[in-house]
Amino acid sequence: MHMTRSTKTLTSKRLFDILVSGILIILLSPLLIIVAIAIRLESKGPVFYYSYRVGQNYHTFKFYKFRSMRTGADQMIDKMKHLNQYSKDEQSALQNFKLNRDIIASIEHQNIVVGDDSYSKLEEFELFKSRDDKNTFVKFKNDPRITKVGKFIRNTSMDELPQLFNILIGDMSLVGNRPLPLYEAEKLIKDKSVGRFLAPAGLTGLWQVTERGKDNADPERRIQLDIEYAQRHNFWLDLKILIQTPLAALQHENV
């Protein structure tokens, strides 16, 4: 039985991931211990943070990082949406009207969207959804939830080092498209964006070495780069991205 070129590529990629991640975990173990102690000394809470992320073919897994924020940071996202770096438009609330019998009687003659106990004008609902789709990714500039140690390990990308264990067990690859939080992935289900999920989830990737740390982040550009990687990834492209990653990792933007 002969393996196809695609199967051989995936097999060699996996073997490379196991070998490199295993070696890096051993070599970096003193640094991992130092970072863990620094995090614990600055603020109460666990040293590691995990959240569920969506990777290749919408596979969901526990995604590990060093904790760089205060505990309970996830619960603050809704209150900070106006700071989202990826927001292109002001996100206004959808105006809802109370549903009553008169509206129900004439519903087929109106362009409205009906909920359980309220309704909205169709054109306003479509505008709201289009703005919401543009704000798929969430990233805050000068995020007030980040600790002092957290700021340092983020700017040097040391907060990402626990993902070496994700790579070792097979949830991720060294190079690929970044796995997304559930609230971001659930918005990328349209034909023009699902292609990014055909690539392995990665510690670093094409977007990281070309756009990371820029102040004018563009979500559409990010999706384009993810799809480009999914379509043409190979060993030599992965090697090129790995070589460029150390410089890209030392970002200076507070995003």
C-alpha positions in Angstrom: 0.0 0.0 0.0 1.5 3.3 -1.1 1.0 6.5 0.8 -0.1 9.6 -1.2 2.0 12.7 -1.2 -0.5 14.4 1.1 -0.3 11.5 3.6 3.5 11.5 3.5 3.5 15.2 4.2 1.2 14.9 7.2 3.2 12.0 8.6 6.6 13.8 8.2 5.0 16.9 9.7 3.8 15.0 12.7 7.1 13.3 13.3 8.9 16.6 13.0 6.5 18.1 15.5 7.1 15.3 18.1 10.8 15.5 17.7 11.2 19.3 17.9 8.6 19.9 20.7 10.1 17.1 22.8 13.6 18.6 22.5 12.4 22.2 23.2 10.5 21.1 26.3 13.6 19.6 27.7 15.9 22.5 26.8 13.5 25.2 27.9 12.5 23.5 31.2 14.6 25.9 33.4 12.9 28.9 31.7 9.5 27.3 32.1 10.1 27.0 35.8 11.3 30.6 36.2 8.3 32.0 34.4 5.9 29.9 36.5 7.5 31.2 39.7 7.3 34.8 38.5 3.6 34.5 37.6 2.8 33.0 41.0 4.7 35.6 43.0 3.0 38.5 41.3 -0.6 37.5 41.5 -2.9 34.8 43.0 -4.3 32.2 40.7 -3.1 29.3 38.6 0.2 29.5 36.7 -1.3 28.0 33.6 -4.4 29.1 31.8 -6.4 27.0 29.4 -9.4 27.7 27.2 -11.2 25.6 24.6 -10.0 26.4 21.1 -11.0 25.3 17.6 -8.4 23.9 15.3 -8.2 21.8 12.1 -11.6 20.6 10.8 -13.2 22.3 13.8 -11.6 20.0 16.3 -12.0 21.4 19.8 -9.3 21.0 22.4 -7.8 22.5 25.6 -5.3 25.2 24.6 -2.6 26.0 27.2 -0.7 29.2 27.9 1.1 30.8 30.8 -1.4 33.0 32.6 -0.7 36.6 31.7 -3.9 38.2 33.0 -5.7 38.6 36.3 -8.0 35.8 37.2 -11.6 36.1 35.8 -10.3 38.0 32.7 -12.6 36.1 30.3 -15.7 37.5 32.1 -14.6 41.1 31.4 -14.7 40.7 27.5 -18.3 41.9 27.1 -17.5 45.1 29.0 -14.5 45.9 26.8 -15.9 45.3 23.3 -15.4 49.0 22.5 -11.6 48.5 22.9 -11.5 45.7 20.3 -8.6 46.3 17.9 -10.4 44.5 15.2 -13.6 46.6 15.4 -13.9 48.5 12.1 -17.2 50.2 12.9 -18.9 51.4 16.1 -20.9 48.5 17.4 -24.4 49.9 18.1 -27.1 47.9 19.9 -29.9 46.4 17.8 -33.1 48.3 18.4 -35.9 45.9 19.5 -39.6 46.7 19.7 -42.1 44.9 21.9 -44.1 42.3 20.0 -47.9 42.7 20.2 -51.0 41.3 18.6 -51.2 44.0 16.0 -47.7 43.2 14.7 -48.5 39.5 14.6 -51.6 40.1 12.5 -49.7 42.1 9.9 -46.4 40.3 10.1 -46.5 39.0 6.6 -46.7 42.5 5.2 -43.7 43.8 7.0 -39.9 43.4 6.6 -39.1 42.5 10.2 -37.2 39.9 12.2 -39.3 38.3 15.0 -37.9 37.0 18.3 -39.6 35.4 21.3 -41.2 38.6 22.6 -39.7 41.4 20.4 -39.1 42.3 16.8 -36.6 44.4 14.8 -36.6 46.0 11.4 -35.0 43.7 8.8 -32.6 46.4 7.4 -31.4 47.3 10.9 -30.9 43.6 11.7 -28.9 42.9 8.6 -26.7 46.0 9.3 -26.1 44.9 12.8 -25.1 41.4 11.7 -22.7 42.7 9.0 -21.0 44.8 11.6 -20.8 41.9 14.0 -19.3 39.6 11.3 -16.5 42.2 10.7 -15.6 42.1 14.4 -15.0 38.3 14.4 -11.6 38.5 16.1 -11.1 40.0 19.6 -7.8 41.7 20.5 -7.4 44.7 22.8 -4.7 47.3 22.7 -3.2 48.2 26.1 -5.4 45.5 27.7 -6.0 46.5 31.4 -6.4 42.9 32.4 -2.8 42.0 31.8 -0.3 41.8 34.7 3.2 43.2 34.7 4.8 39.8 34.3 2.1 39.0 31.7 3.0 42.0 29.6 6.6 40.9 29.5 5.9 37.2 28.6 3.4 38.3 26.0 5.8 40.8 24.3 8.4 38.0 24.2 5.8 35.3 23.3 6.9 33.2 26.3 3.3 32.9 27.3 2.9 30.6 24.3 5.5 28.0 25.5 3.0 25.6 27.2 1.6 24.9 23.8 4.6 22.8 23.1 2.7 20.2 25.2 -0.3 20.7 22.9 2.0 20.0 20.0 3.6 16.9 21.6 0.2 15.2 22.2 -1.1 16.1 18.7 -3.7 18.9 19.2 -1.5 21.3 17.3 1.5 21.6 15.0 4.6 23.8 15.2 3.3 25.7 12.1 -0.3 26.3 11.1 -3.2 28.6 11.6 -3.8 29.8 15.1 -6.6 27.9 16.9 -9.5 30.2 17.7 -11.7 30.7 20.7 -15.2 29.2 20.3 -16.8 32.7 20.1 -14.6 33.6 17.1 -14.7 30.2 15.4 -18.5 30.1 15.4 -18.6 33.2 13.2 -16.3 31.7 10.6 -18.8 29.3 9.0 -19.2 31.0 5.6 -17.8 29.6 2.4 -15.2 32.4 2.2 -13.7 31.7 5.6 -14.1 27.9 6.4 -11.0 27.2 4.3 -8.7 28.4 7.1 -9.8 25.3 9.2 -8.4 22.9 6.6 -4.9 23.6 7.9 -3.4 22.3 11.1 -3.7 24.5 14.2 -0.2 26.0 14.8 2.0 27.6 17.4 3.2 30.0 14.7 2.0 30.7 11.2 1.9 32.8 8.1 -0.1 35.5 9.8 2.2 35.7 12.8 5.3 36.4 10.7 3.7 39.0 8.4 1.0 40.9 10.4 1.5 40.2 14.1 1.9 43.3 16.3 0.7 45.8 13.7 -1.6 48.5 15.0 -4.0 48.4 12.0 -5.0 44.8 12.3 -7.3 43.7 9.5 -9.5 40.6 10.1 -10.1 40.0 6.4 -6.3 40.1 5.7 -5.8 37.6 8.6 -8.4 35.2 7.1 -6.8 35.5 3.6 -3.4 34.6 5.0 -4.9 31.6 6.9 -6.5 30.3 3.7 -3.3 30.9 1.7 -1.4 28.7 4.2 -4.1 26.0 4.2 -3.9 25.8 0.4 -0.1 25.8 -0.1 1.6 24.6 3.1 4.5 22.3 2.8 7.8 21.5 4.6 9.7 24.4 3.0 7.0 27.0 3.7 6.9 25.7 7.3 10.7 26.0 7.6 10.6 29.6 6.2 7.9 30.5 8.8 9.9 28.9 11.6 13.0 30.9 10.7 11.1 34.2 10.7 9.2 33.4 13.9 11.8 34.5 16.5 11.9 38.1 15.1 8.1 38.3 14.8 7.8 37.0 18.4 9.6 40.0 19.8 6.7 42.3 19.1 6.5 45.8 20.7 2.9 46.6 20.3 0.7 46.2 23.4 -1.9 44.1 21.6 
